């Protein structure tokens, strides 16, 4: 009798017979024409919903295609949502407080999409052939692919002028980016680690200019600079790993430089309240950093500002000198392989790069003074948080071992990198 009773109970209450299943959604609330993106995690038990909205607890119901739920934040403020399900999407109205008038509620439209389930079997390698490109680091562009921490992606970029490996114009000039890639589980306050696995030029030429940017041009040469700014085509010998000016003569007829492929553009979407970032600009979320250390074998750390992070990459360079003083580096198209990891609940203030031997923090600002200050502050924060150094100890380390480099002088902002040799540091803390 006991066995029969137990079987009857299990069949009568399926929720007891299997583990509750969490659905992961991304929700966009239209705030007067600007989307506020949120992470929605819900569990259905019969008609009842439980879960979280951006970490705040929620409860609600599902009856047929009608869905209703409310979330309450840490201050007790209630947010209500009522809508309809349509497959892997939902849409409806959000009832929210007016932040300017106490006691007043305002209706906003919302939409949401359900994220795919993580495939079984552990981390995957995904192949993505881009069909379109973005000239903005934006939270509103639909993700091209959803991936999970530990996954790798093999994809490609076009050059800064929008030209692909077949010499076909595919996008508007201005560093068009591949992406964005949605990293499941990434939320504001996390740090995204992008491991650059492989960067391979996929054509036999690159383009540059014979110019010197104004920030690097000495006074005696300003009068002659009007003669500069002509395009220069470079031949890439991919087998030997060298580049040469295609029509070099005179003093450069034997000039050749070793290739060191890098990504000039790497960034995530800015947070709510920040305008989308042009692919010609930089911010604390990365962007057009033009840092020659974004190379295979190194890891780039970026602060997550939006659900899924929304990772973009592009503006590949076969080689770039510090400063990108010729305005263009050796601009080319590239095959790219990268892997992502998430550092949960550990925000950072600016982009970081780690090589097998160095820690590097990129400071970006309108002047070299401010960029240097940002880079120094970022490296100080890294040494204190991850290595347990006091400010006094950090000052002693920086004063004896820090180096600076100037990655970028060519954009509207400039970049300064603060660098330290890892072998000089104490053991890293978890």
Secondary structure as GFF3:
##gff-version 3
##sequence-region A 1 430
A	DSSP	alpha_helix	2	12	.	.	.	ID=ss1
A	DSSP	alpha_helix	14	17	.	.	.	ID=ss2
A	DSSP	beta_strand	22	31	.	.	.	ID=ss3
A	DSSP	beta_strand	34	45	.	.	.	ID=ss4
A	DSSP	beta_strand	48	53	.	.	.	ID=ss5
A	DSSP	beta_strand	56	63	.	.	.	ID=ss6
A	DSSP	beta_strand	66	72	.	.	.	ID=ss7
A	DSSP	beta_strand	78	86	.	.	.	ID=ss8
A	DSSP	beta_strand	89	97	.	.	.	ID=ss9
A	DSSP	beta_strand	105	114	.	.	.	ID=ss10
A	DSSP	beta_strand	125	127	.	.	.	ID=ss11
A	DSSP	beta_strand	136	137	.	.	.	ID=ss12
A	DSSP	beta_strand	145	148	.	.	.	ID=ss13
A	DSSP	beta_strand	152	157	.	.	.	ID=ss14
A	DSSP	beta_strand	177	184	.	.	.	ID=ss15
A	DSSP	beta_strand	191	201	.	.	.	ID=ss16
A	DSSP	beta_strand	205	209	.	.	.	ID=ss17
A	DSSP	three_ten_helix	214	216	.	.	.	ID=ss18
A	DSSP	three_ten_helix	219	221	.	.	.	ID=ss19
A	DSSP	three_ten_helix	225	227	.	.	.	ID=ss20
A	DSSP	beta_strand	231	237	.	.	.	ID=ss21
A	DSSP	beta_strand	242	245	.	.	.	ID=ss22
A	DSSP	three_ten_helix	250	252	.	.	.	ID=ss23
A	DSSP	beta_strand	257	258	.	.	.	ID=ss24
A	DSSP	beta_strand	262	268	.	.	.	ID=ss25
A	DSSP	beta_strand	277	278	.	.	.	ID=ss26
A	DSSP	beta_strand	282	283	.	.	.	ID=ss27
A	DSSP	beta_strand	286	287	.	.	.	ID=ss28
A	DSSP	beta_strand	299	303	.	.	.	ID=ss29
A	DSSP	beta_strand	311	317	.	.	.	ID=ss30
A	DSSP	beta_strand	334	343	.	.	.	ID=ss31
A	DSSP	beta_strand	352	354	.	.	.	ID=ss32
A	DSSP	beta_strand	358	365	.	.	.	ID=ss33
A	DSSP	alpha_helix	368	387	.	.	.	ID=ss34
A	DSSP	alpha_helix	391	401	.	.	.	ID=ss35
A	DSSP	beta_strand	403	408	.	.	.	ID=ss36
A	DSSP	beta_strand	414	421	.	.	.	ID=ss37
A	DSSP	three_ten_helix	422	424	.	.	.	ID=ss38
###
